[in-house]
Amino acid sequence: MTALNSMSIEELLVEVQRRHKALTKLLKQKAKLQRQWGAIEEQISALGSDMVPDGKARKVRKVKRASTAKIIKARPALQAKRPRNKISLMDAVLKVLQPEQALSIPEIIAAVNKAGYVSKSKTFATIIGQTLKNAGDKVIRVKRGMYALNG
């Protein structure tokens, strides 16, 4: 496209017509997209969500407690209760460890479970490892993977 100031009147008229056609086409596309956008917003509001002015979806609103209780009663599979232990995991680990006998993490898990500590964790070995690390000077690492009570 050449500079507009160097064009003849006929060339300017052709350019104006070209731009007018392009503008008409773009306005039609805009109207079609606005209709589609409106339909999408209706579907979103039918699902019970709100839209913020910038078009981003808001976080899902919290469900009232009464509604949540009804859902949980209706679906017993969702009622998986977390086990409540009488002592903390740290106390259970310190209870099963002895100063003169080093135990591996699987042995500690077995002893803690035998002592009555219950966990449904899939990564219980990792949690035991973290507990041993956080025990500070109460537990010593005898060698790789073997721990004993410091004393």
Buried (B, 14 or more C-beta within 10 A) or exposed (E): EEEEEEBEEEEEEEBEEEEEEEEEEEEEEEEEEEEEEEEEEEEEEEEEBEEEEEEEEEEEEEEEEEEEEEEEEEEEEEEEEEEEBEBEBBEBBBBBBEEEEBBBBEBBBEBBBEBEBEBEEEEBBEEBBEBBEEBEEBBBEEEEEBBBBEE
